[in-house]
Amino acid sequence: MYVLLWTDALIYLLVLVVIGFALYARRWEHLRAPWREVVQSRLGTGAAVVLFAYITIGLLDSVHFHPRLKGEDAQAAEPYSTEVISLFDVIVAPLREHVEKTYSAPFATHLYARETIELPDGREVREYPRLQYGGAHLQDPASDRIPDILHTSAIALVEALGVWLFCVVLVVGSLARLAGKTMQDRVRAIVSRRTVVPWDVILVTSGMLIACTFLVAHLGVKYHMLGTDKVGEDVFYQALKSIRTGLVIGTLTTLVMLPFAILLGIMAGYFRGWVDDAVQYVYTTLNSIPGVLLIAAAILMMQVYMANHEDSFTSLESRADIRLLFLCIILGITSWTGLCRLLRGEALKLRDIDYIQAAHSFGVGHFSIITRHILPNVMHIVLITVVLDFSALVLAEAVLSYINIGVDPTMESWGNMINSARLELARDPIVWWSLTAAFIFMFGLVLSANLFSDAVRDAFDPRLRMART
């Protein structure tokens, strides 16, 4: 039974907006030209492939539903479970369902701490208990674990190579057919980097992602690749589930921020006078309030409301989703001031340009001037700021969750993983893999977003384009 969460609906809306903008941009050369430069950037295209992998996981994790009950429970009046899972949970079901008793190290076959075990003869000894799922297929873990990992990895890499070669043949064949040349010519052009689009970077990066996917598919079923946490959940599964939270924070916050920044910034620069004074007073006042304190106060108010209206939330997932949405709204309200200031300055400059003065002379209305002349000429600033702020918003979620004013503790996020790792690092021996997993996945998303944003900035910044020409 399908379930539509608030953040799911906004994600679908954002996807439709992106598709609509892409269709609109195809009609105008001045919009197509910068994106062609982005596609021609080697670092930009490599980062885009990695971002596409993150986005794919996030979209799969945004299709929620109540699973159908199995066995005798399926005969009940309500054949659906009260649990809410996603399509991504179904795909990675072994990672979600293989829950151990407590901590276990990456690729371990035994728990991380000794426990008292009673032997068949009645004696009690302190040993490392065997995991229920991790390496359960091994007869002698001490001698079979490393060979089994290497053998399984080799099989996964061979299968990944076969799939990648099939994709390469498919892509190269399509390019050859479109160019009217042979596949050998296209292969030589790609290898020698003589193509406009850096297909070598795209294919190599895709091959690495395909290899990682097959390794996870084979090893993740047999072992806990990044260990387990205090309650025995797979850390690798938690890191993958946290991708959606990071993407939601980085993208939906933009939907809240842009209307304030664009509307108020352009109005302040275009109309000047008391409108400019009022807008400056608003964003100066908002900037004077410490952002963390404002966010903390808003989240605490939301928690009080949710505690007093528990009947309004049908599940833990809907409760966590509302808190995530509210966090996006608060972050958007507190982060629009920087872009607003930039747009105000640009609008102040544009309103005195000759063609806008001519439009005033011909009696063109203010609304038409803003929408037809001002707004298109500041969109490069909006786009550059949005892609640059994405990484900062992802990191902001981690910091806010670390101090317990971020997303709901029941929701998987990198911030919650780091927060729980704070106590795990005080154990003896140290439980280090939760922090490491959160760092690796967050580093991959933020780095690829920064590289892609650099390519977008270089392509859309008029001053840089003029310097290159």
C-alpha positions as a printed NumPy array, in Angstrom:
array([[  0.   ,   0.   ,   0.   ],
       [  1.63 ,   3.226,  -1.227],
       [  2.46 ,   5.961,   1.299],
       [  3.194,   9.547,   0.25 ],
       [  5.284,  11.462,   2.767],
       [  5.619,  15.226,   2.646],
       [  9.266,  15.105,   1.648],
       [  8.472,  12.516,  -1.036],
       [  5.941,  14.871,  -2.618],
       [  8.413,  17.76 ,  -2.572],
       [ 11.139,  15.577,  -4.08 ],
       [  8.827,  14.598,  -6.93 ],
       [  7.96 ,  18.277,  -7.402],
       [ 11.65 ,  19.166,  -7.541],
       [ 12.27 ,  16.45 , -10.145],
       [  9.44 ,  17.836, -12.284],
       [ 10.891,  21.352, -11.952],
       [ 14.321,  20.134, -13.082],
       [ 12.798,  18.274, -16.041],
       [ 10.737,  21.322, -16.97 ],
       [ 13.804,  23.586, -16.797],
       [ 15.772,  21.152, -18.973],
       [ 13.026,  21.174, -21.605],
       [ 12.841,  24.957, -21.459],
       [ 16.628,  25.363, -21.677],
       [ 16.731,  23.264, -24.855],
       [ 14.82 ,  26.013, -26.667],
       [ 17.369,  28.774, -25.998],
       [ 20.972,  28.825, -27.097],
       [ 22.102,  31.137, -24.288],
       [ 20.939,  28.468, -21.8  ],
       [ 22.268,  25.492, -23.749],
       [ 25.761,  26.927, -24.23 ],
       [ 26.79 ,  27.007, -20.533],
       [ 25.498,  23.489, -19.95 ],
       [ 27.522,  22.286, -22.93 ],
       [ 30.585,  23.673, -21.182],
       [ 29.631,  21.785, -18.015],
       [ 29.293,  18.553, -19.969],
       [ 32.695,  19.143, -21.571],
       [ 34.419,  19.513, -18.187],
       [ 36.27 ,  16.345, -17.207],
       [ 35.958,  16.913, -13.464],
       [ 32.378,  18.091, -13.882],
       [ 31.215,  15.008, -15.768],
       [ 33.004,  12.624, -13.397],
       [ 31.378,  14.338, -10.417],
       [ 28.003,  14.28 , -12.201],
       [ 28.187,  10.484, -12.571],
       [ 28.861,  10.1  ,  -8.843],
       [ 26.046,  12.532,  -8.017],
       [ 23.728,  10.555, -10.289],
       [ 24.456,   7.431,  -8.243],
       [ 23.641,   9.282,  -5.012],
       [ 20.466,  10.737,  -6.509],
       [ 19.343,   7.324,  -7.77 ],
       [ 19.624,   5.884,  -4.274],
       [ 17.781,   8.897,  -2.86 ],
       [ 14.917,   8.567,  -5.344],
       [ 14.574,   4.826,  -4.738],
       [ 14.458,   5.56 ,  -1.023],
       [ 11.654,   8.102,  -1.607],
       [  9.094,   5.536,  -2.796],
       [  7.426,   4.44 ,   0.452],
       [  4.717,   1.88 ,   1.096],
       [  3.288,  -0.514,   3.677],
       [  4.496,  -4.039,   2.833],
       [  1.981,  -6.851,   2.565],
       [  1.978,  -9.276,   5.474],
       [  3.155, -12.826,   4.914],
       [  2.057, -16.182,   6.262],
       [ -0.89 , -16.365,   8.647],
       [ -0.869, -12.595,   9.177],
       [ -1.835, -12.114,   5.52 ],
       [ -5.29 , -13.535,   6.291],
       [ -6.05 , -10.68 ,   8.721],
       [ -8.619,  -7.978,   8.016],
       [ -5.791,  -5.557,   7.263],
       [ -3.259,  -7.494,   5.156],
       [ -0.66 ,  -4.687,   5.257],
       [  1.973,  -4.079,   7.89 ],
       [  2.056,  -0.869,   9.907],
       [  5.752,  -0.542,   9.044],
       [  6.684,   1.902,   6.297],
       [  9.558,   0.848,   4.033],
       [ 10.897,   2.105,   0.727],
       [ 11.678,   0.549,  -2.631],
       [ 15.362,   0.832,  -1.748],
       [ 14.724,  -1.252,   1.398],
       [ 13.322,  -4.01 ,  -0.794],
       [ 16.364,  -3.937,  -3.079],
       [ 18.828,  -4.153,  -0.167],
       [ 16.651,  -6.432,   1.966],
       [ 19.572,  -8.593,   3.233],
       [ 21.354,  -5.53 ,   4.602],
       [ 18.203,  -4.419,   6.39 ],
       [ 17.168,  -7.812,   7.74 ],
       [ 20.545,  -9.186,   8.845],
       [ 20.57 ,  -7.749,  12.363],
       [ 23.076,  -9.027,  14.898],
       [ 23.067,  -8.825,  18.676],
       [ 25.425,  -5.855,  19.037],
       [ 28.741,  -4.497,  17.739],
       [ 30.801,  -6.378,  15.186],
       [ 33.798,  -5.142,  13.197],
       [ 33.844,  -4.87 ,   9.363],
       [ 33.953,  -8.313,   7.716],
       [ 33.983,  -9.953,  11.168],
       [ 32.554, -13.374,  11.957],
       [ 32.304, -12.85 ,  15.735],
       [ 31.023, -10.12 ,  17.995],
       [ 33.386,  -7.32 ,  18.934],
       [ 33.295,  -7.926,  22.702],
       [ 33.628, -11.041,  24.818],
       [ 30.571, -12.545,  26.439],
       [ 29.998, -15.308,  28.951],
       [ 29.146, -18.482,  27.056],
       [ 27.929, -21.666,  28.701],
       [ 29.518, -24.809,  27.244],
       [ 27.652, -28.12 ,  26.826],
       [ 29.4  , -29.537,  29.907],
       [ 28.067, -26.669,  32.071],
       [ 31.295, -24.633,  32.251],
       [ 31.211, -20.899,  31.534],
       [ 33.918, -19.194,  29.476],
       [ 34.505, -15.666,  28.14 ],
       [ 34.575, -15.874,  24.356],
       [ 33.637, -13.883,  21.25 ],
       [ 30.222, -15.256,  20.179],
       [ 29.714, -16.195,  16.539],
       [ 27.609, -13.808,  14.44 ],
       [ 24.215, -14.961,  13.252],
       [ 24.678, -13.709,   9.677],
       [ 28.209, -12.381,   9.192],
       [ 30.309, -15.247,   7.853],
       [ 27.696, -17.787,   8.968],
       [ 28.4  , -19.914,   5.883],
       [ 32.016, -20.551,   6.914],
       [ 32.931, -23.799,   8.619],
       [ 36.251, -22.509,   9.983],
       [ 36.2  , -18.682,  10.024],
       [ 39.802, -18.387,  11.164],
       [ 41.172, -20.013,   8.02 ],
       [ 38.324, -19.628,   5.502],
       [ 37.349, -15.954,   5.92 ],
       [ 40.127, -14.226,   3.929],
       [ 40.069, -16.739,   1.024],
       [ 36.285, -16.513,   0.879],
       [ 36.37 , -12.707,   0.775],
       [ 38.963, -12.737,  -2.013],
       [ 37.077, -15.41 ,  -3.983],
       [ 33.759, -13.601,  -3.653],
       [ 35.354, -10.285,  -4.611],
       [ 36.941, -11.851,  -7.686],
       [ 33.586, -13.241,  -8.843],
       [ 31.918,  -9.857,  -8.263],
       [ 34.612,  -8.002, -10.213],
       [ 34.405, -10.43 , -13.129],
       [ 30.638,  -9.981, -13.324],
       [ 31.043,  -6.208, -13.015],
       [ 33.578,  -6.235, -15.837],
       [ 31.157,  -8.111, -18.071],
       [ 28.329,  -5.658, -17.36 ],
       [ 30.644,  -2.679, -17.851],
       [ 31.904,  -4.   , -21.194],
       [ 28.315,  -4.477, -22.319],
       [ 27.541,  -0.869, -21.358],
       [ 30.674,   0.352, -23.154],
       [ 29.696,  -1.48 , -26.34 ],
       [ 26.179,  -0.08 , -26.073],
       [ 27.378,   3.515, -25.571],
       [ 30.131,   3.389, -28.196],
       [ 27.782,   1.746, -30.696],
       [ 25.189,   4.468, -30.172],
       [ 27.812,   7.208, -30.577],
       [ 29.154,   5.597, -33.754],
       [ 25.682,   5.298, -35.224],
       [ 24.874,   8.948, -34.453],
       [ 28.186,  10.148, -35.933],
       [ 27.971,   7.836, -38.961],
       [ 31.347,   6.248, -38.177],
       [ 32.614,   2.836, -37.166],
       [ 32.963,   1.66 , -33.591],
       [ 36.731,   1.431, -33.998],
       [ 36.876,   5.128, -34.896],
       [ 34.771,   6.033, -31.869],
       [ 36.914,   3.904, -29.543],
       [ 40.102,   5.553, -30.822],
       [ 38.549,   9.002, -30.442],
       [ 37.454,   8.264, -26.862],
       [ 40.798,   6.767, -25.845],
       [ 42.746,   9.661, -27.391],
       [ 40.363,  12.187, -25.763],
       [ 39.294,  13.707, -29.063],
       [ 35.578,  13.73 , -28.249],
       [ 33.753,  16.878, -27.167],
       [ 32.17 ,  15.05 , -24.247],
       [ 34.786,  13.28 , -22.06 ],
       [ 33.322,   9.814, -22.52 ],
       [ 36.474,   8.22 , -21.143],
       [ 35.857,   9.861, -17.755],
       [ 32.179,   8.912, -17.818],
       [ 32.853,   5.277, -18.716],
       [ 35.703,   4.837, -16.219],
       [ 33.718,   6.43 , -13.38 ],
       [ 30.677,   4.337, -14.269],
       [ 32.84 ,   1.211, -14.291],
       [ 34.071,   1.974, -10.786],
       [ 30.507,   2.443,  -9.557],
       [ 29.393,  -0.791, -11.228],
       [ 32.287,  -2.628,  -9.564],
       [ 31.304,  -1.213,  -6.159],
       [ 27.698,  -2.247,  -6.756],
       [ 28.617,  -5.849,  -7.542],
       [ 31.002,  -6.034,  -4.592],
       [ 28.231,  -4.86 ,  -2.29 ],
       [ 25.742,  -7.278,  -3.847],
       [ 28.042, -10.266,  -3.266],
       [ 29.865,  -9.387,  -0.051],
       [ 26.976,  -7.594,   1.649],
       [ 24.928, -10.789,   1.747],
       [ 27.702, -12.786,   3.429],
       [ 29.34 , -10.193,   5.669],
       [ 28.75 ,  -6.867,   7.358],
       [ 31.088,  -4.83 ,   5.175],
       [ 31.24 ,  -1.871,   7.555],
       [ 30.357,  -3.707,  10.746],
       [ 27.284,  -3.32 ,  12.959],
       [ 26.263,  -0.768,  15.565],
       [ 25.153,  -1.104,  19.193],
       [ 21.821,  -2.745,  18.333],
       [ 23.331,  -4.929,  15.604],
       [ 22.141,  -3.004,  12.539],
       [ 24.372,  -2.998,   9.486],
       [ 26.384,   0.255,   9.372],
       [ 26.703,   0.12 ,   5.588],
       [ 22.898,   0.017,   5.321],
       [ 22.62 ,   3.02 ,   7.652],
       [ 25.13 ,   4.977,   5.549],
       [ 23.174,   4.219,   2.364],
       [ 19.863,   5.199,   3.983],
       [ 21.418,   8.468,   5.13 ],
       [ 21.923,   9.53 ,   1.51 ],
       [ 18.267,  10.48 ,   1.143],
       [ 18.395,  12.627,   4.273],
       [ 21.447,  14.499,   3.003],
       [ 19.889,  15.056,  -0.426],
       [ 16.594,  16.237,   1.082],
       [ 18.371,  18.749,   3.3  ],
       [ 20.498,  19.99 ,   0.401],
       [ 17.702,  20.292,  -2.168],
       [ 14.389,  20.966,  -0.421],
       [ 15.947,  23.767,   1.589],
       [ 16.554,  25.444,  -1.773],
       [ 12.825,  25.409,  -2.535],
       [ 12.234,  27.398,   0.648],
       [ 15.192,  29.744,   0.199],
       [ 14.817,  30.769,  -3.457],
       [ 11.429,  32.579,  -3.33 ],
       [ 12.567,  34.804,  -0.455],
       [ 15.982,  35.524,  -1.938],
       [ 14.87 ,  36.167,  -5.537],
       [ 11.738,  38.167,  -4.781],
       [ 13.12 ,  40.382,  -2.019],
       [ 16.596,  40.78 ,  -3.54 ],
       [ 15.365,  41.937,  -6.948],
       [ 12.675,  44.174,  -5.42 ],
       [ 15.225,  45.861,  -3.146],
       [ 17.663,  46.568,  -5.975],
       [ 15.067,  47.556,  -8.577],
       [ 12.686,  49.78 ,  -6.593],
       [ 15.24 ,  51.154,  -4.114],
       [ 13.899,  53.735,  -1.68 ],
       [ 11.79 ,  52.491,   1.22 ],
       [ 11.517,  48.995,  -0.338],
       [ 15.291,  48.662,  -0.266],
       [ 15.421,  49.932,   3.311],
       [ 12.747,  47.479,   4.454],
       [ 14.407,  44.458,   2.813],
       [ 17.816,  45.409,   4.18 ],
       [ 16.32 ,  45.798,   7.649],
       [ 14.752,  42.328,   7.432],
       [ 17.847,  40.403,   6.351],
       [ 20.166,  42.438,   8.595],
       [ 17.972,  41.643,  11.587],
       [ 17.809,  37.985,  10.64 ],
       [ 21.581,  37.842,  10.222],
       [ 22.064,  39.332,  13.685],
       [ 20.336,  36.337,  15.298],
       [ 22.662,  33.333,  15.809],
       [ 21.418,  30.723,  13.338],
       [ 21.978,  27.756,  15.635],
       [ 19.898,  29.345,  18.399],
       [ 17.066,  30.135,  15.995],
       [ 17.076,  26.597,  14.613],
       [ 17.226,  25.096,  18.114],
       [ 14.261,  27.198,  19.27 ],
       [ 12.205,  26.227,  16.214],
       [ 12.998,  22.517,  16.58 ],
       [ 12.109,  22.574,  20.289],
       [  8.789,  24.242,  19.459],
       [  8.149,  21.539,  16.875],
       [  8.947,  18.811,  19.404],
       [  6.493,  20.305,  21.902],
       [  3.775,  20.422,  19.242],
       [  4.419,  16.82 ,  18.212],
       [  4.343,  15.661,  21.841],
       [  0.976,  17.365,  22.39 ],
       [ -0.552,  16.042,  19.152],
       [  0.652,  12.463,  18.94 ],
       [ -2.595,  11.324,  17.32 ],
       [ -1.785,  13.399,  14.235],
       [  1.174,  11.154,  13.383],
       [  0.259,   7.644,  12.297],
       [  3.789,   6.193,  12.328],
       [  7.334,   6.898,  13.409],
       [  8.24 ,   7.488,   9.771],
       [  5.647,  10.245,   9.346],
       [  6.778,  11.842,  12.602],
       [ 10.413,  11.825,  11.504],
       [  9.421,  13.082,   8.05 ],
       [  7.573,  16.094,   9.463],
       [ 10.586,  16.989,  11.589],
       [ 12.863,  16.688,   8.54 ],
       [ 10.549,  18.926,   6.518],
       [ 10.414,  21.467,   9.342],
       [ 14.22 ,  21.454,   9.533],
       [ 14.385,  22.191,   5.783],
       [ 11.988,  25.107,   6.271],
       [ 14.019,  26.554,   9.144],
       [ 17.296,  26.187,   7.259],
       [ 15.729,  27.835,   4.212],
       [ 14.422,  30.778,   6.241],
       [ 17.824,  31.34 ,   7.854],
       [ 19.958,  30.902,   4.714],
       [ 18.327,  33.139,   2.066],
       [ 19.963,  36.364,   3.19 ],
       [ 23.306,  35.838,   1.429],
       [ 21.748,  35.259,  -2.   ],
       [ 19.323,  38.132,  -1.397],
       [ 22.232,  40.521,  -0.831],
       [ 23.94 ,  39.378,  -4.04 ],
       [ 20.757,  39.782,  -6.11 ],
       [ 20.119,  43.214,  -4.63 ],
       [ 23.536,  44.412,  -5.75 ],
       [ 23.101,  42.937,  -9.222],
       [ 19.626,  44.472,  -9.6  ],
       [ 20.993,  47.879,  -8.557],
       [ 23.477,  47.637, -11.418],
       [ 21.052,  46.285, -14.024],
       [ 18.283,  48.87 , -13.464],
       [ 20.541,  51.645, -14.801],
       [ 21.532,  49.804, -17.992],
       [ 20.405,  51.417, -21.253],
       [ 17.929,  48.764, -22.437],
       [ 16.06 ,  48.85 , -19.123],
       [ 15.948,  52.657, -19.214],
       [ 14.58 ,  52.345, -22.753],
       [ 11.898,  49.961, -21.537],
       [ 10.891,  52.547, -18.925],
       [ 10.688,  55.191, -21.638],
       [  8.332,  53.033, -23.721],
       [  6.045,  52.552, -20.702],
       [  6.791,  48.882, -20.037],
       [  5.457,  47.838, -16.628],
       [  7.667,  47.025, -13.67 ],
       [  6.557,  43.386, -13.583],
       [  7.449,  42.871, -17.256],
       [ 10.845,  44.518, -16.82 ],
       [ 11.664,  42.356, -13.81 ],
       [ 10.56 ,  39.078, -15.395],
       [ 11.88 ,  39.728, -18.929],
       [ 15.075,  41.683, -18.266],
       [ 16.208,  41.551, -14.626],
       [ 15.444,  37.94 , -13.678],
       [ 17.088,  36.233, -16.709],
       [ 20.261,  38.267, -16.155],
       [ 20.641,  37.211, -12.512],
       [ 19.837,  33.52 , -12.934],
       [ 23.525,  32.657, -13.279],
       [ 24.06 ,  34.026,  -9.754],
       [ 21.106,  32.016,  -8.462],
       [ 22.314,  28.799, -10.07 ],
       [ 25.912,  29.21 ,  -8.901],
       [ 24.819,  30.   ,  -5.338],
       [ 22.447,  27.031,  -5.2  ],
       [ 25.03 ,  24.47 ,  -6.279],
       [ 27.67 ,  25.965,  -3.988],
       [ 25.314,  26.025,  -0.975],
       [ 24.307,  22.38 ,  -1.43 ],
       [ 27.475,  21.084,   0.224],
       [ 27.156,  23.557,   3.101],
       [ 23.592,  22.403,   3.779],
       [ 24.603,  18.724,   3.814],
       [ 27.333,  19.521,   6.333],
       [ 24.894,  21.669,   8.34 ],
       [ 22.61 ,  18.666,   8.852],
       [ 25.525,  16.664,  10.227],
       [ 26.45 ,  19.425,  12.663],
       [ 22.857,  20.012,  13.814],
       [ 22.174,  16.309,  14.315],
       [ 25.444,  16.024,  16.222],
       [ 24.122,  18.514,  18.795],
       [ 20.652,  16.874,  18.832],
       [ 18.708,  19.647,  17.085],
       [ 18.749,  18.081,  13.635],
       [ 16.648,  15.276,  12.174],
       [ 14.701,  12.835,  14.314],
       [ 16.909,  10.292,  16.143],
       [ 14.926,   7.458,  14.545],
       [ 15.84 ,   8.634,  11.03 ],
       [ 19.061,   7.486,   9.437],
       [ 21.418,  10.37 ,   8.771],
       [ 25.135,  10.945,   8.79 ],
       [ 24.721,  13.412,  11.618],
       [ 22.979,  10.815,  13.791],
       [ 25.694,   8.296,  12.945],
       [ 28.379,  10.764,  14.017],
       [ 26.427,  11.593,  17.156],
       [ 26.19 ,   7.916,  18.144],
       [ 29.868,   7.406,  17.271],
       [ 30.766,  10.012,  19.868],
       [ 29.98 ,   7.519,  22.618],
       [ 31.368,   4.559,  20.713],
       [ 34.799,   6.173,  20.53 ],
       [ 34.928,   6.078,  24.334],
       [ 34.667,   2.286,  24.395],
       [ 37.603,  -0.019,  24.879],
       [ 38.303,  -1.295,  22.283],
       [ 37.211,   1.665,  20.141],
       [ 34.245,   1.239,  17.784],
       [ 35.473,   3.333,  14.861],
       [ 33.516,   2.117,  11.845],
       [ 30.295,   4.154,  12.306],
       [ 32.221,   7.414,  12.219],
       [ 34.338,   6.194,   9.306],
       [ 31.309,   5.133,   7.268],
       [ 29.552,   8.47 ,   7.787],
       [ 32.732,  10.329,   6.867],
       [ 33.327,   8.331,   3.664],
       [ 29.797,   8.71 ,   2.299],
       [ 29.519,  12.363,   3.3  ],
       [ 32.955,  13.07 ,   1.819],
       [ 31.939,  11.439,  -1.478],
       [ 28.74 ,  13.473,  -1.771],
       [ 30.244,  16.795,  -0.718],
       [ 33.366,  16.382,  -2.878],
       [ 31.404,  15.455,  -6.008],
       [ 28.955,  18.312,  -5.362],
       [ 31.827,  20.792,  -4.982],
       [ 33.549,  19.602,  -8.173],
       [ 30.292,  19.787, -10.1  ],
       [ 29.503,  23.233,  -8.683],
       [ 32.948,  24.47 ,  -9.76 ],
       [ 32.2  ,  23.368, -13.315],
       [ 28.793,  25.068, -13.197],
       [ 30.312,  28.275, -11.829],
       [ 32.994,  28.349, -14.535],
       [ 30.373,  27.826, -17.246],
       [ 27.743,  30.303, -16.04 ],
       [ 29.882,  33.154, -14.703],
       [ 29.879,  35.819, -17.478],
       [ 33.231,  37.25 , -16.392],
       [ 34.929,  33.883, -16.725],
       [ 33.323,  33.293, -20.112],
       [ 34.552,  36.671, -21.329],
       [ 38.069,  35.928, -20.032],
       [ 38.143,  32.619, -21.952],
       [ 36.983,  34.273, -25.164]])
